[in-house]
Structure formats: C-alpha cells, structure tokens
Amino acid sequence: MQAEEIKKIANLAKLDLSSAEKDSFLRQLSDILAYLDQIKDLNLEQVPESISGAEEIEHVLRTDQVEDSDPKSIRQAYQLTDDYLVSPGVFNKK
Amino acid sequence: MLREELTKLNIVEINRALQNKQFSVKEITESYLQAIDHSNLNAFISVNKQALKMAEELDQNIGEAKNNVLYGIPLAVKDIILVKDLKATAASQMLKNYIAPYTATVVERLEKEGMLVIGKTNCDEFAMGASNEHSAFGPVLNPHDQTRVSGGSSGGSAVAVAASLAPAALGSDTGGSIRQPAAFCGIVGLKPSYGRISRFGSIAMASSLDQIGPMAKSVEDVAYLLKAMAGVDKKDATSSHKAVPNYPKLIKESDPRQLVIGVPKEYFSDQIDPEIKKAIEEKIKFLENNDFQIKEVSLPSAKYALAVYYLLMPAEVSSNLARFDGLLYGLADQENLALDDWYKTVRSGGFSAEVKRRIMLGTYILSAGYYDAYYKQAQKVRTLIKEDFKKVFADVDVLLTPVTPTPAFKLGEKLDDPLQMYLADIFTVGANVAGICGLSLPIAKTKNNLPIGLQLLANSFEEEKILSLGYFLENNQ
C-alpha cells in the first residue's frame, strides 16, 4: 500500500485523515494486508463463492404490500421539512 | 438474604426465590441497580430509569414466575441492540445522543417472557474490538484483575454477569465478541448459528457474520434465554424458519455420552498459552475417563479463517457504516459546509481510530483492482472452511477447542498493534465464517486467578449438542 492510495481510499470512504492518521494507517494496514495476503495465491478457480455461513439460503419472498413507514425512525435526523430529509447543498457556498 | 448474596444468584435460582416469595422483582432489581452504581468496572453506558417501575408492575403478576423461568429477571443489553426510548450509542461518539425509536426483536421476545432491561452495556465501538478498549466511553475492566481487559467486543455484557451486576446479558458475536469476553471473565456465552436469532434492531457491523447471543452464569440459564430468543422473524430475512427446540428440557434429558467429540489438531499449536493448553487437555482426559468417545480430527483450511474474516468483515463494515453521515444518523455538523465536506467532517469526528481503520481496510478491499484478489477470493476460502466443518461434522457431533490463545491480557498491551489484537480472535472466527454455533464455558483458572474458557462447536442449528455437553461439564467437575 502506498501513501497515495491512503489518500484515495480516505476520499472514497468520506474520511478526512490527519497526517498522523495517514502515517499510522499506512503502516498498520500494510502489516494487516501482508497477513491477509496468505490467501491471495491459493488456486481456487473451481471453488464457488459463499456469500454467508448459512447452510442453505431459504429464499422466502413476501407479498409486495405497501405498508406505512414509521415516522419515528427518521425523527432524529439532522433536519426535516415535513417528512423530507434536508441535506446541505452539494456545491460549496463560498 | 443479603443484597450481595442476592446478586450472585443465577436465573434459575432467582426464579426459585421469586416463586418462594423470598424477595420481590423490585428488591432484586434494586440490588442490581445498586451494584451497578457502586461498581467501578465501567460495564454500563446507561441504566434504565424505568426499571424499578417495571419491576413493580411485574410484581403484580408474580404468580407467572411458576410457569416462566425468565419472569422478573433483569437483563443487561449490549449498547448496539435497540431498546425503545433508551440510548443506543454503539459506544461511539457518532451516536452518543441517539435514542432507539423501537425495540429489537430479541429484546421484545425476552420482555414478553417478563424480563426487564436494567441497562445498556459498554462495548467496543460498533462492536469492533477484542478488548473493549475501543469504546468512546472508556475501557471495561476485568473483575478478576482490574489491570486487565474484559475482552470484547461484548466486554460490558461479560463483566455485568461476571461481577454480578446483572444475572443475564445480551451480546453480539461477529468474530468471537461473545465467546472471547465470556472466556476472559469466566462466564458462559453462546454464539448461535447464523439465522437462529433475529437481528432486527441490532446495529449492523458485518451482516454475513453477526449474531446476537445470550451470556449468563450457567449453561442452563443460557438454554432458557436461547429458547426465548430464537426463531423466525419476518423483519429479518436471514432468520431461519427451523423449529426452535426446547433447549432447557433437552440438555437435562439427553445423554451427552451419545455425542462423539472431535479435537481439531489445528487449534493446539505452540502459540497457545501452556496453562490454557493444560486445562483443555485435562478436560479431554476427564471426558475420556467418563466414557466419552473422542477423536482427533483435522480442519485443514482453518488456518485461513482469520485472514478470511479480516477481509470479509471490514468490507461489510465499510458498507454498513456508510449510513452514518450526520444526516439521518450521527452527529450533526453545525458549520455551513457543502455536502462532501459535511460527510467528511462528521465521519472523521464521529468515528475513532479502530472504526476508521476497518472502514479504510474494507474500502480498499472492495476498490477497483482489489475486489477479485481479496473479496472474491475470501468468499471462496469461506466455501473451503464450510466444507471442512461439514466433513468433520459428518464424523463427530461436537468440536472441543480453546476459546482464546491467552488469558485476559493487560490494558494497553495490544492497543498500538492492531494485527496482534486481531489474532486474539484466531480460535473463534471460524464459527462465524462457517455460520455454525459455538459455546464458551469457564473450566479453570490460571495460577494468577484468570479464567480459562473452553469452546464447544457444533454444526448449524445443533445448539442442543453443545449445550448438553456444556451442561454435563458444568455439573460434573
């Protein structure tokens, strides 16, 4: 992992990292990735992926019925106008 | 009975005393609230101010205790599980003021049985950690040695039970977060099979691995809790329709000697603490002497479980925690910022180092160019690990292993070395990756008086097997 990548990943993850955080993450994530690399070279072309530990996924479809949502679930949002969530502007106002 | 003695009782003992009118639900609740108030272990983030009022109401129908062991029993709940009108902070600055708008299905089911939530327990932030040191509310101290960690991430729940601040607690286990602190604190903790228990109302960390589970002083108590918690929930599509057995009845009536026990050699490397190794080997000998059939088995892909876990989990963490953006959830930022800067300011201020580290790692793993090499590859190794367990469970009923490579370590010891901290999960993550169930059971103490845990693993939806064997071990020492 390179310093440039830390910057790129932080941007994708919407995190502002201090330069001390960038330094320590670069070191720590490189260590961790070196450990994780042990599975990288296994030849697994024939092996299917498992998306979870569940033995068999029980696909149960519910009927598509419209139910009222619970307004309580968004009451602690930053700003609401009627039942709409208000967000800051996308472009900088400065 | 003295108040201090009262809080030492387990669920079954409290139930007996409530039936005999030795004390009321209000009295026992008061005793625990007082114990929490006097404790310096930092096990709780908040207590339920309504608990005494609820206890009084439960006392009105105390006859119910005859039919229902859980009636009137106080319950501590990990602070990532929602209980309506109580704070649910996930031990994070991000949610420090968040109040749950509804109650998680598991808690609702236990409340229906007559349990009352006494408070919300400390944990690692968003359940990420193995020491409970990654909490915005400070570490939880181990009651057996206060210079040592409680384990994590369900450290507050483990300590609540171990220090008699609650007779029962709920934790969550994504890679060992119930079993490891249970082992460090000397209590019983169960990670149920993936799908056994609804996760509706639990703040998600890694959705393909998370399970909620019970923690208590005895295997029988855990069996009662599991029976009430388990079963399908239409609000969690991953919860299973499989029927819920009568666990407390089964563990008392079944003959544990019918169970063939496997000892996987991969779990007994040189890296394991000699005192733990000795304690486990003594238990194996004890079982042999008691006519149990024991086989050495092999799980060749087990050595990859931790690497798979630390690829899948951070990837899922980075997606699940995207919702904490300060708009719908999380700290609101007061500055007049444009949206992208707003997100970054809120998330950088609300998450602590360990959460940021895992989000960074997960975002990296899922990013273009690395997805196939890491994430997809890990999903494939997960298949190998599942097949290993499947093969072994065709031959044996229960696997017997250590829970942790070491007893509780010192506060601060692994804090600056995340990889060392991650290695604390080495024996527990396999169960999460494969979706099987695991029980952590206290079996001995080190010469420094630190608890040693034993792990019993069984195939998916075979909780009754590990509970039966655990019940036998607990009652035959």
HADDOCK unambig.tbl for C-alpha pairs under 7 A between the chains (distance, minus, plus):
assign (segid A and resid 9 and name CA) (segid B and resid 360 and name CA) 6.38 0.50 0.50
assign (segid A and resid 9 and name CA) (segid B and resid 363 and name CA) 6.43 0.50 0.50
assign (segid A and resid 9 and name CA) (segid B and resid 364 and name CA) 6.14 0.50 0.50
assign (segid A and resid 10 and name CA) (segid B and resid 360 and name CA) 6.49 0.50 0.50
assign (segid A and resid 13 and name CA) (segid B and resid 359 and name CA) 6.94 0.50 0.50
assign (segid A and resid 13 and name CA) (segid B and resid 360 and name CA) 6.71 0.50 0.50
assign (segid A and resid 13 and name CA) (segid B and resid 363 and name CA) 6.42 0.50 0.50
assign (segid A and resid 14 and name CA) (segid B and resid 343 and name CA) 6.20 0.50 0.50
assign (segid A and resid 14 and name CA) (segid B and resid 344 and name CA) 4.89 0.50 0.50
assign (segid A and resid 15 and name CA) (segid B and resid 344 and name CA) 4.78 0.50 0.50
assign (segid A and resid 15 and name CA) (segid B and resid 347 and name CA) 6.07 0.50 0.50
assign (segid A and resid 15 and name CA) (segid B and resid 348 and name CA) 5.35 0.50 0.50
assign (segid A and resid 16 and name CA) (segid B and resid 344 and name CA) 5.49 0.50 0.50
assign (segid A and resid 16 and name CA) (segid B and resid 345 and name CA) 6.78 0.50 0.50
assign (segid A and resid 16 and name CA) (segid B and resid 348 and name CA) 5.67 0.50 0.50
assign (segid A and resid 25 and name CA) (segid B and resid 357 and name CA) 6.69 0.50 0.50
assign (segid A and resid 29 and name CA) (segid B and resid 361 and name CA) 6.80 0.50 0.50
assign (segid A and resid 32 and name CA) (segid B and resid 419 and name CA) 5.94 0.50 0.50
assign (segid A and resid 35 and name CA) (segid B and resid 307 and name CA) 6.99 0.50 0.50
assign (segid A and resid 36 and name CA) (segid B and resid 307 and name CA) 4.91 0.50 0.50
assign (segid A and resid 39 and name CA) (segid B and resid 304 and name CA) 6.96 0.50 0.50
assign (segid A and resid 40 and name CA) (segid B and resid 373 and name CA) 6.17 0.50 0.50
assign (segid A and resid 40 and name CA) (segid B and resid 374 and name CA) 6.72 0.50 0.50
assign (segid A and resid 40 and name CA) (segid B and resid 377 and name CA) 6.92 0.50 0.50
assign (segid A and resid 44 and name CA) (segid B and resid 380 and name CA) 6.96 0.50 0.50
assign (segid A and resid 47 and name CA) (segid B and resid 380 and name CA) 5.89 0.50 0.50
assign (segid A and resid 48 and name CA) (segid B and resid 380 and name CA) 5.77 0.50 0.50
assign (segid A and resid 48 and name CA) (segid B and resid 383 and name CA) 6.88 0.50 0.50
assign (segid A and resid 49 and name CA) (segid B and resid 376 and name CA) 6.99 0.50 0.50
assign (segid A and resid 49 and name CA) (segid B and resid 379 and name CA) 4.79 0.50 0.50
assign (segid A and resid 49 and name CA) (segid B and resid 380 and name CA) 4.31 0.50 0.50
assign (segid A and resid 49 and name CA) (segid B and resid 383 and name CA) 6.18 0.50 0.50
assign (segid A and resid 50 and name CA) (segid B and resid 379 and name CA) 5.22 0.50 0.50
assign (segid A and resid 50 and name CA) (segid B and resid 380 and name CA) 6.26 0.50 0.50
assign (segid A and resid 50 and name CA) (segid B and resid 382 and name CA) 6.12 0.50 0.50
assign (segid A and resid 50 and name CA) (segid B and resid 383 and name CA) 5.42 0.50 0.50
assign (segid A and resid 51 and name CA) (segid B and resid 379 and name CA) 6.40 0.50 0.50
assign (segid A and resid 52 and name CA) (segid B and resid 208 and name CA) 4.91 0.50 0.50
assign (segid A and resid 53 and name CA) (segid B and resid 194 and name CA) 6.56 0.50 0.50
assign (segid A and resid 53 and name CA) (segid B and resid 208 and name CA) 6.92 0.50 0.50
assign (segid A and resid 53 and name CA) (segid B and resid 432 and name CA) 6.93 0.50 0.50
assign (segid A and resid 53 and name CA) (segid B and resid 433 and name CA) 5.69 0.50 0.50
assign (segid A and resid 53 and name CA) (segid B and resid 434 and name CA) 4.39 0.50 0.50
assign (segid A and resid 53 and name CA) (segid B and resid 435 and name CA) 3.80 0.50 0.50
assign (segid A and resid 54 and name CA) (segid B and resid 194 and name CA) 5.91 0.50 0.50
assign (segid A and resid 54 and name CA) (segid B and resid 435 and name CA) 5.51 0.50 0.50
assign (segid A and resid 72 and name CA) (segid B and resid 101 and name CA) 6.01 0.50 0.50
assign (segid A and resid 73 and name CA) (segid B and resid 101 and name CA) 5.96 0.50 0.50
assign (segid A and resid 74 and name CA) (segid B and resid 328 and name CA) 6.51 0.50 0.50
assign (segid A and resid 77 and name CA) (segid B and resid 327 and name CA) 5.65 0.50 0.50
assign (segid A and resid 77 and name CA) (segid B and resid 328 and name CA) 4.30 0.50 0.50
assign (segid A and resid 77 and name CA) (segid B and resid 329 and name CA) 6.10 0.50 0.50
assign (segid A and resid 78 and name CA) (segid B and resid 326 and name CA) 6.67 0.50 0.50
assign (segid A and resid 78 and name CA) (segid B and resid 327 and name CA) 4.98 0.50 0.50
assign (segid A and resid 78 and name CA) (segid B and resid 328 and name CA) 6.28 0.50 0.50
assign (segid A and resid 78 and name CA) (segid B and resid 332 and name CA) 5.78 0.50 0.50
assign (segid A and resid 87 and name CA) (segid B and resid 327 and name CA) 6.60 0.50 0.50
assign (segid A and resid 88 and name CA) (segid B and resid 337 and name CA) 6.91 0.50 0.50
assign (segid A and resid 88 and name CA) (segid B and resid 338 and name CA) 5.87 0.50 0.50
assign (segid A and resid 88 and name CA) (segid B and resid 339 and name CA) 5.30 0.50 0.50
assign (segid A and resid 89 and name CA) (segid B and resid 338 and name CA) 5.28 0.50 0.50
assign (segid A and resid 89 and name CA) (segid B and resid 339 and name CA) 5.67 0.50 0.50
assign (segid A and resid 90 and name CA) (segid B and resid 338 and name CA) 5.37 0.50 0.50
assign (segid A and resid 90 and name CA) (segid B and resid 339 and name CA) 4.78 0.50 0.50
assign (segid A and resid 91 and name CA) (segid B and resid 338 and name CA) 5.36 0.50 0.50
assign (segid A and resid 91 and name CA) (segid B and resid 339 and name CA) 7.00 0.50 0.50
assign (segid A and resid 92 and name CA) (segid B and resid 337 and name CA) 6.69 0.50 0.50
assign (segid A and resid 92 and name CA) (segid B and resid 338 and name CA) 4.59 0.50 0.50
assign (segid A and resid 93 and name CA) (segid B and resid 338 and name CA) 6.84 0.50 0.50
